[in-house]
């Protein structure tokens, strides 16, 4: 990926002015004025905030890729389509005509849950989901680490709603805990695949003993979160440009712009030749050290419906607040060096030597004796 700096200045500026803009040349207040070409327009001197930005190539995608495994024995009888979005309590796939259900939680399911098992975070997650899904209408459940009578009663109601055999236990493999709503990116299994997950069956759903599962699990789906992000690779030397929490502008494939926020800035620089490193977005043989930056998008922009797409991210390099600005084209190069602007007055015009500051978006920060907001300066005709 190659960094692309935003164009500073304007096409109407003289070559000398454009070169000074890119280099950030400062003017000389004592420089004698040089004869300037005829200017037939004017522009106002304004106080503004100028922002110098750096444009970086990124890639639109989804965060949090995770695999979904089957741990039940039987035949795969239903699968979602790629791109499907699955929420709490909904089926991820089916084995022998019975659903495997998504519940929210960060601790993976690793055992059969029933009365008599030792307390644990998996039980807390199960109880939290049963409450959220409405299976504890009597508010009998205390969301804790204990699988008690109230938990068992809610499990019975939950099983009945899914058409599962009666019971008050959750066999290993019937529930998949994942952190939030999921989006299917790839379906790895096929209808009719026979799985021997060994995670148990509905036949032992009513037994209170701990255990379950010894066979190999098989991959069924690959999923991500439903949150879209932009990932970009910055040269390690530009790491300071990206700061966590910084607001950025993202240009989407349909040319619309949306707001984003830097969520994570990598702390390890890699090159395309590093083991486990990532190649920059531009590919090729660029072996400069890179850092990975992740940007989250605000809201659900219409232009962000593609699964993957190249985008452009505008990062802020320098900000100047409440400074006097004029169009770059108002600058007049002086014979002895530096710049001046031609200020229109009631009696005609006068040249004011200026010191230049930041150049951005066709404007330039200026300081000069007697220069103030509201004055009008000469510019070439449009």
C-alpha positions as CSV (number, residue, x, y, z in Angstrom):
1,X,0.0,0.0,0.0
2,X,1.3,3.4,-0.9
3,X,0.5,6.4,1.2
4,X,-1.3,9.2,-0.8
5,X,-1.0,12.8,0.5
6,X,-3.9,15.1,-0.2
7,X,-3.2,17.8,-2.7
8,X,-2.5,21.1,-1.0
9,X,-3.0,24.4,-2.8
10,X,-5.0,25.1,-6.0
11,X,-4.4,24.7,-9.7
12,X,-4.5,28.4,-10.3
13,X,-1.5,29.2,-8.1
14,X,1.8,30.0,-9.7
15,X,4.5,27.3,-9.8
16,X,6.5,29.1,-7.2
17,X,3.5,29.2,-4.8
18,X,2.6,25.6,-5.4
19,X,6.2,24.5,-4.7
20,X,6.2,26.5,-1.5
21,X,2.8,25.1,-0.4
22,X,4.1,21.5,-0.6
23,X,7.3,22.3,1.2
24,X,5.6,24.4,3.8
25,X,7.7,27.6,3.0
26,X,7.3,30.5,5.4
27,X,7.2,34.1,4.2
28,X,9.3,37.1,5.1
29,X,7.6,40.1,6.5
30,X,10.3,42.5,5.3
31,X,10.5,41.2,1.7
32,X,10.0,43.9,-0.9
33,X,7.0,43.3,-3.1
34,X,7.3,42.1,-6.6
35,X,5.1,43.2,-9.5
36,X,2.0,41.0,-9.6
37,X,-0.2,40.0,-12.5
38,X,-3.6,41.6,-12.8
39,X,-6.1,40.2,-10.3
40,X,-9.8,40.6,-11.2
41,X,-11.5,39.0,-8.3
42,X,-11.5,39.2,-4.5
43,X,-11.8,36.8,-1.6
44,X,-12.4,37.4,2.1
45,X,-9.9,37.0,4.8
46,X,-11.5,34.5,7.2
47,X,-10.8,32.9,10.6
48,X,-11.1,29.2,10.2
49,X,-9.8,25.8,11.4
50,X,-7.4,24.3,8.9
51,X,-6.8,20.6,8.8
52,X,-4.0,18.8,6.9
53,X,-5.0,15.2,6.2
54,X,-3.3,12.1,5.0
55,X,-5.2,9.7,2.8
56,X,-4.6,5.9,3.4
57,X,-6.0,2.9,1.5
58,X,-8.0,0.5,3.5
59,X,-10.3,-2.5,3.1
60,X,-13.9,-2.7,4.2
61,X,-14.9,-5.9,6.0
62,X,-16.4,-7.4,9.1
63,X,-14.8,-7.8,12.5
64,X,-14.4,-10.9,14.7
65,X,-14.2,-14.0,12.5
66,X,-15.1,-17.2,14.3
67,X,-15.7,-20.8,13.3
68,X,-18.9,-22.7,14.4
69,X,-18.3,-26.3,15.2
70,X,-20.8,-29.2,15.4
71,X,-20.4,-31.4,18.5
72,X,-23.6,-33.5,18.1
73,X,-23.8,-36.9,16.4
74,X,-26.1,-37.1,13.5
75,X,-26.8,-35.8,10.0
76,X,-26.7,-32.2,9.0
77,X,-30.3,-31.4,7.8
78,X,-30.4,-27.6,7.5
79,X,-27.8,-24.9,6.9
80,X,-28.1,-21.1,6.6
81,X,-27.0,-19.3,3.4
82,X,-23.9,-17.2,3.2
83,X,-24.6,-13.7,4.4
84,X,-27.4,-14.7,6.7
85,X,-27.6,-12.9,10.1
86,X,-28.3,-14.9,13.1
87,X,-29.3,-13.5,16.5
88,X,-29.8,-14.8,20.0
89,X,-32.0,-17.9,20.3
90,X,-32.0,-18.5,16.5
91,X,-30.8,-21.7,14.8
92,X,-27.3,-21.8,13.4
93,X,-27.8,-25.2,11.7
94,X,-29.7,-28.4,12.3
95,X,-28.7,-31.9,13.2
96,X,-31.2,-34.7,12.7
97,X,-33.9,-32.1,12.2
98,X,-33.2,-30.4,15.5
99,X,-31.7,-26.9,15.9
100,X,-28.3,-25.9,17.2
101,X,-28.9,-22.5,18.8
102,X,-26.9,-19.3,19.1
103,X,-26.6,-17.8,22.6
104,X,-24.5,-14.8,23.5
105,X,-21.4,-15.2,25.6
106,X,-17.7,-15.2,25.5
107,X,-17.0,-18.5,27.2
108,X,-17.3,-21.4,24.8
109,X,-19.6,-24.3,25.7
110,X,-17.4,-27.2,26.9
111,X,-19.7,-29.5,28.8
112,X,-23.2,-30.7,29.3
113,X,-25.2,-28.4,31.6
114,X,-27.7,-29.9,34.1
115,X,-28.5,-29.9,37.8
116,X,-25.6,-31.3,39.8
117,X,-22.7,-29.9,37.8
118,X,-20.2,-27.6,39.4
119,X,-20.9,-23.9,39.0
120,X,-19.3,-22.0,36.2
121,X,-19.4,-19.0,33.8
122,X,-21.1,-21.2,31.2
123,X,-24.1,-21.6,33.5
124,X,-24.2,-17.8,34.1
125,X,-24.2,-17.3,30.3
126,X,-27.0,-19.8,29.9
127,X,-29.1,-18.2,32.6
128,X,-28.6,-14.7,31.1
129,X,-29.8,-15.9,27.7
130,X,-32.8,-17.8,29.1
131,X,-33.9,-14.6,30.8
132,X,-33.3,-12.4,27.7
133,X,-35.3,-14.9,25.6
134,X,-38.3,-14.7,28.0
135,X,-38.1,-18.2,29.5
136,X,-38.1,-16.9,33.1
137,X,-41.4,-15.0,33.1
138,X,-41.8,-15.6,36.8
139,X,-38.4,-14.1,37.5
140,X,-37.3,-17.1,39.5
141,X,-33.8,-17.3,38.1
142,X,-30.9,-15.7,39.9
143,X,-28.3,-15.1,37.2
144,X,-25.2,-16.7,38.8
145,X,-23.0,-19.7,38.3
146,X,-25.3,-22.3,39.8
147,X,-27.6,-24.5,37.7
148,X,-30.5,-24.8,40.2
149,X,-34.2,-25.7,40.0
150,X,-35.2,-22.3,38.5
151,X,-32.6,-22.8,35.7
152,X,-33.9,-26.3,35.0
153,X,-37.5,-25.1,34.7
154,X,-36.4,-22.4,32.2
155,X,-34.5,-25.0,30.2
156,X,-37.6,-27.2,30.0
157,X,-39.6,-24.3,28.6
158,X,-36.8,-23.4,26.2
159,X,-36.6,-27.0,24.9
160,X,-40.3,-27.2,24.4
161,X,-40.3,-24.1,22.3
162,X,-37.7,-25.6,20.0
163,X,-39.5,-28.9,19.6
164,X,-36.8,-30.8,21.4
165,X,-37.5,-33.9,23.6
166,X,-38.6,-33.1,27.1
167,X,-35.8,-32.6,29.6
168,X,-34.1,-30.1,31.9
169,X,-30.5,-30.3,30.6
170,X,-28.6,-28.8,27.8
171,X,-26.4,-31.4,26.0
172,X,-23.0,-30.4,24.8
173,X,-23.4,-29.0,21.2
174,X,-27.0,-27.9,21.4
175,X,-25.9,-24.3,22.3
176,X,-23.1,-22.3,20.7
177,X,-22.0,-19.3,22.8
178,X,-20.6,-16.4,20.7
179,X,-20.2,-12.7,21.4
180,X,-23.3,-11.2,19.9
181,X,-25.2,-11.4,16.7
182,X,-23.4,-13.3,13.9
183,X,-23.1,-13.0,10.1
184,X,-22.4,-16.2,8.1
185,X,-19.4,-15.7,5.8
186,X,-18.9,-19.3,4.7
187,X,-20.7,-22.6,4.9
188,X,-18.2,-25.4,5.3
189,X,-20.5,-28.3,5.7
190,X,-23.0,-29.8,3.2
191,X,-26.5,-31.1,3.7
192,X,-26.4,-34.8,4.5
193,X,-23.0,-34.7,6.0
194,X,-22.8,-37.2,8.9
195,X,-21.2,-35.9,12.0
196,X,-19.9,-37.9,14.9
197,X,-19.2,-35.1,17.3
198,X,-19.7,-37.2,20.3
199,X,-21.2,-34.4,22.3
200,X,-24.2,-36.3,23.4
201,X,-27.8,-36.6,22.2
202,X,-31.3,-35.7,23.2
203,X,-31.7,-39.0,24.8
204,X,-29.7,-37.9,27.8
205,X,-31.1,-34.4,28.1
206,X,-33.0,-35.3,31.3
207,X,-30.1,-36.9,33.1
208,X,-28.4,-34.8,35.8
209,X,-24.9,-36.2,35.6
210,X,-22.0,-34.0,34.4
211,X,-20.0,-34.9,31.3
212,X,-20.5,-35.4,27.6
213,X,-18.4,-35.1,24.6
214,X,-15.2,-36.9,23.6
215,X,-15.3,-37.1,19.8
216,X,-13.9,-34.8,17.2
217,X,-16.0,-31.7,16.4
218,X,-16.5,-30.8,12.7
219,X,-16.5,-27.3,11.2
220,X,-19.9,-26.2,9.9
221,X,-19.8,-22.4,9.5
222,X,-17.5,-19.4,9.5
223,X,-19.0,-16.3,10.9
224,X,-18.2,-12.7,11.8
225,X,-19.9,-10.1,13.9
226,X,-22.3,-7.9,12.1
227,X,-20.1,-4.8,12.8
228,X,-18.3,-3.5,9.7
229,X,-14.8,-2.2,10.1
230,X,-12.1,-0.8,7.9
231,X,-8.6,-2.3,8.1
232,X,-5.6,-0.3,6.8
233,X,-1.8,-0.7,6.8
234,X,0.2,2.4,7.7
235,X,4.0,2.7,7.3
236,X,5.5,2.4,10.8
237,X,6.9,5.9,10.5
238,X,3.3,7.2,10.2
239,X,2.1,5.4,13.4
240,X,1.6,8.7,15.2
241,X,-0.9,9.9,12.6
242,X,-3.5,7.3,13.8
243,X,-4.6,7.6,17.5
244,X,-7.1,5.4,19.2
245,X,-10.4,7.3,19.5
246,X,-9.6,9.7,16.6
247,X,-12.4,10.5,14.3
248,X,-11.8,9.9,10.6
249,X,-13.6,10.2,7.3
250,X,-14.1,7.1,5.2
251,X,-14.9,7.2,1.5
252,X,-16.9,4.2,0.5
253,X,-17.0,2.4,-2.9
254,X,-20.0,4.5,-4.0
255,X,-18.1,7.7,-3.3
256,X,-20.2,8.5,-0.2
257,X,-18.3,9.6,2.9
258,X,-19.1,8.4,6.4
259,X,-17.6,9.1,9.8
260,X,-15.5,6.5,11.6
261,X,-13.4,6.2,14.6
262,X,-10.0,4.6,15.1
263,X,-10.7,1.5,17.3
264,X,-7.3,-0.1,17.4
265,X,-3.7,0.8,16.4
266,X,-1.3,-2.1,16.2
267,X,1.8,-2.1,18.4
268,X,3.9,-4.5,16.3
269,X,5.3,-3.5,12.9
270,X,5.5,-6.2,10.3
271,X,6.6,-6.5,6.7
272,X,5.2,-8.6,3.9
273,X,8.2,-11.0,4.4
274,X,7.6,-11.6,8.1
275,X,6.1,-14.9,9.2
276,X,2.5,-14.2,10.0
277,X,2.8,-10.6,8.7
278,X,0.3,-9.1,6.4
279,X,1.0,-7.7,3.0
280,X,0.0,-4.1,2.4
281,X,-3.2,-3.3,0.5
282,X,-1.3,-2.5,-2.6
283,X,0.5,-5.8,-2.8
284,X,3.8,-5.8,-4.7
285,X,7.2,-6.0,-3.2
286,X,7.0,-3.1,-0.7
287,X,8.8,-4.4,2.3
288,X,8.5,-1.3,4.5
289,X,7.4,-2.0,8.1
290,X,3.6,-1.6,8.5
291,X,1.2,-1.3,11.4
292,X,-2.4,-2.4,11.3
293,X,-5.1,0.1,12.1
294,X,-8.8,-0.8,12.6
295,X,-11.5,1.8,12.1
296,X,-15.1,1.3,13.1
297,X,-18.0,3.0,11.1
298,X,-20.7,5.1,12.7
299,X,-24.2,3.8,12.2
300,X,-25.1,1.7,9.1
301,X,-24.2,3.7,6.0
302,X,-25.9,2.6,2.8
303,X,-22.7,2.5,0.9
304,X,-21.2,-0.1,3.2
305,X,-23.3,-3.1,2.1
306,X,-20.5,-4.9,0.2
307,X,-18.8,-7.7,2.1
308,X,-15.3,-6.5,1.1
309,X,-14.2,-3.4,-0.8
310,X,-11.4,-1.0,-1.1
311,X,-12.0,2.4,0.7
312,X,-10.0,5.5,1.4
313,X,-9.5,6.8,5.0
314,X,-8.7,10.4,5.7
315,X,-6.5,10.8,8.8
316,X,-5.7,14.1,10.4
317,X,-2.0,15.0,10.5
318,X,-2.1,18.7,11.7
319,X,-4.9,21.0,12.9
320,X,-4.7,24.8,13.2
321,X,-7.6,26.4,15.0
322,X,-8.9,30.0,14.7
323,X,-6.3,31.2,12.2
324,X,-6.5,33.8,9.5
325,X,-6.8,32.2,6.1
326,X,-6.8,33.3,2.4
327,X,-7.0,31.3,-0.8
328,X,-3.6,30.0,-1.9
329,X,-4.1,31.9,-5.1
330,X,-4.1,35.2,-3.2
331,X,-0.4,34.8,-2.4
332,X,2.0,37.0,-4.4
333,X,5.6,35.8,-4.6
334,X,8.1,38.6,-3.7
335,X,11.4,39.3,-5.5
336,X,13.4,39.0,-2.3
337,X,11.6,35.9,-1.1
338,X,8.4,35.4,0.8
339,X,4.9,36.4,0.0
340,X,2.4,39.2,0.2
341,X,-1.3,39.7,-0.4
342,X,-3.0,42.6,-2.1
343,X,-5.6,44.0,0.3
344,X,-8.5,46.1,-1.1
345,X,-9.1,49.3,0.7
346,X,-11.5,52.2,0.3
347,X,-8.8,54.2,-1.4
348,X,-7.5,51.4,-3.6
349,X,-5.1,48.5,-2.7
350,X,-2.0,47.9,-0.6
351,X,0.4,45.1,-0.4
352,X,0.8,43.4,3.0
353,X,3.7,41.1,3.5
354,X,2.6,37.8,5.2
355,X,4.1,34.8,6.9
356,X,2.5,31.5,5.7
357,X,1.6,28.7,8.0
358,X,-0.4,25.5,7.2
359,X,-1.7,24.8,3.6
360,X,-4.9,22.8,3.3
361,X,-7.9,22.5,1.1
362,X,-6.8,25.3,-1.2
363,X,-6.4,27.7,1.7
364,X,-3.3,28.9,3.6
365,X,-2.8,30.2,7.1
366,X,-1.3,33.8,7.0
367,X,-0.1,36.3,9.5
368,X,0.7,39.9,8.5
369,X,0.8,43.4,10.0
370,X,-2.7,45.0,9.9
371,X,-4.3,41.9,8.3
372,X,-7.6,41.0,9.9
373,X,-10.7,38.9,9.2
374,X,-13.3,40.5,6.9
375,X,-10.8,42.3,4.7
376,X,-10.8,41.4,1.0
377,X,-7.8,40.3,-0.9
378,X,-7.2,40.1,-4.7
379,X,-7.3,36.8,-6.4
380,X,-7.0,35.8,-10.1
381,X,-10.3,35.6,-11.9
382,X,-11.9,32.1,-11.7
